[in-house]
Amino acid sequence: MAQAKVLTERDLEKLLATIRRSRHARRDRLAVLLTFWSGMRVGEVSSLRVRDLLNQDRSVKSEIRLSSEQTKGHHGRVVLLPEKLKDEIETYFRGVEVGSFDELIFRSQIRGRAFTAEGLAHRLKDIYSRAGLENASSHSGRRTFITNLANQGINARVLQELAGHKHLSTTQRYIDINDTILRRAVEMI
């Protein structure tokens, strides 16, 4: 099976422009940015509850503590949130009424049901398609996150922790080796 496409900054801008025209722009934007800016899997995103992102005083948390039930490998992990993502979360909740902190965040338009991992993956794939991004999938954000950090020279072991991978070899498969990484490597001499 082919790997998800790693997207450029221009691709992300195109994607966000497409989302702005969406009926569910606020929801879709946050779901996409959680994959791009924190490296979360779509299944982890779909499982998020209000309590995962907000403190009791409605301030945004600095990290998401995923339980073993929320992760692919059934090993809990911590997802660190960069400031720009915390700002997006704050913006999202500014326009959303929160009934319960146990409430799932991402809901479909079908009777307000929460998205399953598969349903959210399908939604993201549709958004990528409408943006004209071929070979992109719900995993593109995660793969882009890991590759972008590798491009900046972040150690593979650190990337492994951020991705929540059990094995370093899994993380290494995510990294799209490109001219930027190769150039940075030879310039270190």
C-alpha positions as CSV (number, residue, x, y, z in Angstrom):
1,M,0.0,0.0,0.0
2,A,1.3,3.4,-1.0
3,Q,2.2,5.9,1.8
4,A,0.1,9.0,2.3
5,K,1.3,12.0,0.5
6,V,3.5,14.5,2.4
7,L,2.0,17.9,1.8
8,T,3.7,21.3,1.3
9,E,2.9,24.5,3.1
10,R,1.2,25.6,-0.2
11,D,-0.9,22.4,-0.1
12,L,-2.0,23.1,3.5
13,E,-3.0,26.7,2.5
14,K,-5.0,25.3,-0.4
15,L,-6.6,22.8,2.0
16,L,-7.5,25.4,4.5
17,A,-9.0,27.6,1.8
18,T,-11.2,24.7,0.7
19,I,-12.3,24.2,4.3
20,R,-13.2,27.9,4.7
21,R,-15.9,27.3,2.0
22,S,-17.2,24.2,3.9
23,R,-20.5,24.1,5.8
24,H,-18.6,22.7,8.8
25,A,-15.5,24.9,8.4
26,R,-14.7,25.2,12.2
27,R,-14.9,21.5,12.9
28,D,-13.1,20.4,9.7
29,R,-10.3,23.0,10.2
30,L,-9.6,21.8,13.8
31,A,-9.6,18.1,12.8
32,V,-7.1,18.7,10.0
33,L,-4.8,20.9,12.0
34,L,-4.7,18.4,14.9
35,T,-3.1,16.0,12.4
36,F,-0.8,18.5,10.8
37,W,0.4,20.3,13.9
38,S,0.5,17.6,16.5
39,G,0.8,14.5,14.4
40,M,-2.3,12.8,15.8
41,R,-3.8,9.9,14.0
42,V,-7.4,10.3,12.7
43,G,-8.6,7.7,15.2
44,E,-7.1,9.7,18.0
45,V,-8.7,12.9,16.8
46,S,-12.1,11.3,16.4
47,S,-11.9,10.0,20.0
48,L,-11.2,13.4,21.6
49,R,-13.6,14.6,24.3
50,V,-13.9,18.1,25.6
51,R,-12.0,17.1,28.7
52,D,-9.0,16.1,26.6
53,L,-8.6,19.7,25.3
54,L,-10.0,21.9,28.0
55,N,-9.4,22.4,31.7
56,Q,-12.4,22.9,34.0
57,D,-12.0,26.7,33.7
58,R,-12.3,26.2,29.8
59,S,-8.7,27.2,29.3
60,V,-6.9,25.1,26.6
61,K,-4.5,22.4,27.9
62,S,-0.8,22.3,26.9
63,E,-0.9,18.6,26.2
64,I,-3.4,15.9,25.4
65,R,-3.2,12.8,27.5
66,L,-4.5,10.0,25.3
67,S,-5.7,6.9,27.1
68,S,-4.9,3.4,25.8
69,E,-8.4,3.2,24.5
70,Q,-7.8,6.2,22.3
71,T,-4.6,5.0,20.6
72,K,-3.8,2.6,17.8
73,G,-1.4,0.5,19.8
74,H,-3.4,0.6,23.0
75,H,-0.6,2.4,24.8
76,G,-1.5,5.7,26.3
77,R,0.6,8.7,25.2
78,V,1.0,12.4,25.6
79,V,0.5,14.8,22.6
80,L,2.2,18.1,23.1
81,L,0.3,21.1,21.6
82,P,2.2,24.0,20.0
83,E,0.9,27.5,20.7
84,K,-0.6,27.9,17.3
85,L,-2.7,24.8,17.8
86,K,-3.8,25.9,21.2
87,D,-5.0,29.1,19.6
88,E,-7.0,27.1,17.1
89,I,-8.6,25.1,19.8
90,E,-9.5,28.2,21.7
91,T,-11.0,29.7,18.6
92,Y,-13.0,26.5,18.0
93,F,-14.5,26.4,21.5
94,R,-15.3,30.1,21.4
95,G,-18.1,29.3,19.0
96,V,-19.2,26.0,20.4
97,E,-21.6,25.4,23.3
98,V,-20.1,22.7,25.7
99,G,-22.7,20.6,27.4
100,S,-20.5,18.1,29.1
101,F,-16.8,17.7,29.4
102,D,-17.3,14.0,28.5
103,E,-18.8,15.0,25.1
104,L,-17.0,13.9,22.0
105,I,-15.8,16.9,20.0
106,F,-16.2,15.9,16.4
107,R,-19.7,15.2,15.3
108,S,-21.2,14.6,11.8
109,Q,-24.2,16.4,10.5
110,I,-26.2,13.1,10.7
111,R,-28.2,13.7,13.9
112,G,-25.1,15.0,15.6
113,R,-23.5,11.6,16.0
114,A,-19.9,11.5,16.8
115,F,-17.5,10.6,14.0
116,T,-16.0,7.1,14.0
117,A,-12.3,6.9,13.0
118,E,-13.4,5.6,9.6
119,G,-16.1,8.3,9.2
120,L,-13.6,11.1,10.0
121,A,-11.0,9.6,7.7
122,H,-13.6,9.5,4.9
123,R,-14.5,13.2,5.7
124,L,-10.8,14.3,5.5
125,K,-10.2,12.3,2.3
126,D,-13.2,14.1,0.8
127,I,-11.8,17.5,1.8
128,Y,-8.4,16.6,0.3
129,S,-10.1,15.6,-2.9
130,R,-12.1,18.8,-3.1
131,A,-8.9,20.8,-2.6
132,G,-7.4,18.9,-5.6
133,L,-4.7,17.1,-3.6
134,E,-4.2,13.8,-5.2
135,N,-2.9,10.8,-3.2
136,A,-3.6,12.6,0.1
137,S,-5.4,10.9,2.8
138,S,-6.3,11.3,6.5
139,H,-2.7,10.1,7.3
140,S,-1.1,12.9,5.2
141,G,-1.2,15.4,8.1
142,R,0.6,13.0,10.4
143,R,3.2,12.1,7.8
144,T,3.7,15.7,7.0
145,F,4.2,16.6,10.7
146,I,6.9,13.9,11.1
147,T,8.7,14.8,7.8
148,N,8.6,18.6,8.5
149,L,10.3,18.0,11.9
150,A,12.8,15.7,10.3
151,N,13.5,18.5,7.7
152,Q,14.3,20.7,10.6
153,G,16.9,18.2,11.9
154,I,14.9,16.8,14.8
155,N,16.4,13.5,16.0
156,A,14.6,10.4,14.9
157,R,14.3,9.2,18.6
158,V,12.5,12.5,19.5
159,L,10.2,12.0,16.4
160,Q,9.4,8.5,17.6
161,E,8.2,9.8,21.0
162,L,6.2,12.6,19.3
163,A,4.5,10.1,17.0
164,G,3.8,7.6,19.7
165,H,5.5,4.8,17.8
166,K,6.7,1.8,19.7
167,H,9.6,1.1,17.2
168,L,12.0,3.6,15.7
169,S,11.8,1.7,12.4
170,T,8.1,2.7,12.1
171,T,8.9,6.4,12.5
172,Q,11.7,6.1,9.9
173,R,9.2,4.8,7.4
174,Y,7.2,8.0,7.8
175,I,10.0,10.4,6.9
176,D,10.0,11.4,3.3
177,I,13.7,11.7,2.4
178,N,14.0,14.8,0.3
179,D,16.5,17.3,-1.0
180,T,16.1,19.5,2.1
181,I,17.1,16.6,4.5
182,L,20.0,15.6,2.2
183,R,21.3,19.1,1.8
184,R,21.1,19.7,5.6
185,A,23.0,16.5,6.2
186,V,25.9,17.4,3.9
187,E,26.1,21.0,5.2
188,M,26.8,19.7,8.7
189,I,30.3,18.6,7.7
